[in-house]
Amino acid sequence: MVDILQGGVRDQVDSDSSGAINNFAVTNITEAFSMNCDAEAGALAVADTLATLIRVLIRKGIINGTVA
């Protein structure tokens, strides 16, 4: 089962002009902590690395969002 994460206590809630809360939502994540920037990384490698970073930031309570 995949972890569903929610922002932590340090999260600052950002909202748009209508008051809707901005959240990151990441699905179908494949954990990737490295990416070779000297070679063609490809969109999937970049997306996996970015999704992993977003998940780490949510776990630390820096941003708000969900990862499933």
N, C-alpha and C positions, 0 to 999 in steps of 0.2 A: 504494500500500500504506500502511496506517495504522501509525504508530509504536506499538510496545508499550514502555511505560516501566516501570521498576522503581525503587523508592526509592533514594536516594543514601546517601552515607557518613555524613551527619549524622542520618539517620533513627534515631529511638529506637523500638525494637520494643515495642509494647503487646500484651498478651495478656489474654484473658478468664480467668475463674476456673478453667477446665479446661486452660489453657495454650495454647489456639489463638491464633495470631497474627492481629491485626486488620489488614486491608488494605482500602483503597479500591479498587473495581473500577468503571471507567467505560467504557461502550461507546456506539457511535453518536454520538460527539461532533461537534458543529459549533462551531468556534471562535467565541467571542463575548467581546470585551473591554469591551463597553459594554451598558448596560441603562437605559432611561428609567424612572425610579422615579416620575415624576409622571403617567405614563399607565399604562394597564393593560398590564403587561408580558406576562402570560400565563405558563403553566407551562413552555412550551417555551423561552421566552427566559430564564427564571430557571434552568432546568436547563442550558442551554447555557453560560450565564455561570458557574454553579457548577462545571460540568465543566471549563471552561477554567481556572478558579482551581485546582482539584484537580490538573490536569496541570502547571501552573506549579510548584506546591508539591512535586510528585513530582520534577520535573526539578531543583529546587534541593536535593533531599535532605531536605526538612523533614518530609515524611510518606512512608509506604510505600504502594504500590499499583500498579495497572496501568491503562493507558488503551489501548483498542484501538478 
